[in-house]
Amino acid sequence: MRITLLWCALVIVGLTAGCGCGSKALVAGTLEDGTFWEKPLLAGSNSGGSYSKGSRVEVYEQFVVVTTPDGVSHVHPHGYYSRLQLKTH
């Protein structure tokens, strides 16, 4: 679990480093549905799950961030989730 959180933090830092302008979400809202996968969608063997409906979702250029009601954020690169549905405000 700690390795996953460290990896996610490194991905965010790596993808936003050098931007200077600060990353701004392309779209944000609350989660309605979606499956988030351990491996890329095209992987032969994969396992996935979901987060609580109503979790905060922010879509960036190269990844999405899902923040659950307990305040824990999860980073997923594009290609590691499917059927993403969110309600924008």
C-alpha positions in Angstrom: 0.0 0.0 0.0 2.8 2.4 0.9 4.6 1.6 -2.3 1.5 2.4 -4.3 1.1 5.7 -2.6 4.7 6.5 -3.1 4.4 5.6 -6.8 1.3 7.8 -7.2 3.1 10.7 -5.6 6.1 10.3 -7.9 3.8 10.1 -10.9 2.1 13.3 -10.0 5.4 15.1 -9.4 6.9 13.7 -12.6 4.0 14.6 -14.8 3.6 18.1 -13.4 7.3 19.0 -13.0 8.4 21.9 -15.2 4.9 23.1 -15.9 5.4 26.3 -14.0 1.7 27.2 -14.4 0.5 24.5 -12.0 -1.6 21.7 -13.4 -5.3 22.5 -13.8 -7.9 19.7 -14.2 -9.4 19.4 -17.6 -12.7 18.4 -16.0 -13.7 17.7 -12.4 -16.8 16.3 -10.6 -18.1 13.5 -8.5 -17.8 9.8 -9.4 -20.9 8.1 -10.7 -19.3 4.9 -12.0 -16.0 3.4 -13.2 -13.6 0.6 -12.9 -10.0 1.2 -12.0 -7.5 -1.4 -13.0 -4.2 -2.6 -11.6 -2.7 -3.0 -15.0 -3.3 -1.4 -18.4 -6.7 -2.3 -20.0 -5.1 -4.5 -22.7 -3.2 -6.6 -20.1 -4.1 -10.3 -20.4 -4.7 -10.8 -16.7 -6.0 -7.9 -14.7 -8.0 -7.0 -11.6 -10.0 -3.9 -10.9 -12.4 -2.3 -8.5 -14.2 0.9 -7.9 -14.4 3.8 -5.4 -17.4 5.1 -3.5 -20.0 6.9 -5.6 -19.6 10.6 -4.9 -15.8 10.5 -4.6 -14.1 13.6 -6.2 -12.6 13.0 -9.6 -10.2 15.3 -11.4 -9.1 14.5 -15.0 -5.7 15.8 -16.0 -3.9 15.6 -19.3 -2.1 12.3 -18.5 -3.9 10.8 -15.5 -7.0 11.0 -13.2 -7.1 11.6 -9.5 -9.9 10.1 -7.4 -10.3 11.4 -3.8 -12.4 9.2 -1.6 -14.7 10.7 1.1 -12.0 9.8 3.7 -9.6 12.2 2.0 -7.3 9.6 0.4 -6.3 10.4 -3.2 -5.6 7.7 -5.8 -3.8 8.5 -9.1 -4.5 6.4 -12.3 -2.8 7.0 -15.6 -5.1 7.0 -18.7 -5.5 3.4 -19.9 -5.9 2.1 -16.3 -9.6 2.8 -15.9 -12.8 2.1 -17.9 -16.4 3.2 -18.0 -15.6 6.4 -16.1 -18.7 8.5 -15.4 -18.7 11.6 -13.4 -21.2 14.3 -12.6 -19.8 17.8 -13.1 -21.0 20.8 -11.0 
